[in-house]
Amino acid sequence: MSGHSHAKTVAATKNANDAKKGKIFSKMGRVITIAVKEKGADVTSNIQLKALIEKAREFNMPNENIQRAIKKGTGELVGEDLQEVSFEGFGPGGIALIIEGITDNKNRTLGEIKGILGQYEGKMAGEGAVRWMFERRGVIVADPSTGSTGSPQAGSGQENLEETAIEAGADDIRENIVYTKPEDLEAVKKSLEQKGIKTESGSLDWVPKEEVMISDKDKEKSEKLFEMLDDNDAVQNIYSNLKV
């Protein structure tokens, strides 16, 4: 479910082949089920669920798949015994990694991720060994070209996005990415949209406090590692402190 500093494995190209789309739909279905289990199936009170459904529709996930995932969350349909997992580790060049997923077998998923890391000179790390290098932040991907009506405007752009985001309570803006305190994410996103700025996504991510540079060779290995992790059925999010 973008640089892998706040990479969403589901954010794949809309032109993905059928096999890739099937994997994306499966991952989206799992995260929708978990969201329903945690906060219910009412999209008016479960903002996370509403955002997930909107994202699923952007990727043309069939409505029957969405409804099936929701019913698994409410218990109307029997589903897998899913649990959220989070692992910490190191990759090529010593980059720090946080890998989040949803699985029906934590031990199996742990073994799979450990094996993938080992293929690319990476290794697992103990709980807390890496997480201190990151901070939890709201992350909004916005379109700077949109203005007060949601369409390209004269006088709009990066400067307008920065001014509007700061007024809305954002902490920081880097190009088209707006950062907020976790508790301010929804309010800032809503404020931007009310001012006509189109947002592509809004999520709570692990953002590195500092990014690190590594050699081109290690960067190439890292990209292959990210692809392998992304291909794992259980992996939802990959975060690293790699400077891209």
Secondary structure by P-SEA (a helix, b strand, c coil): cccccccccccccccccaaaaaaaaaaaaaaaaaaaacccccccccaaaaaaaaaaaaacccaaaaaaaaaaaaccccccbbbbbbbbbccccbbbbbbbbccccaaaaaaaaaaaaaaccbbbbccccccccbbbbbbbbbcccccccccccccccaaaaaaaaaaaccccccccbbbccccaaaaaaaaaaaaccccccccccccccbbbbbcaaaaaaaaaaaaaaaacccccbbbccccc
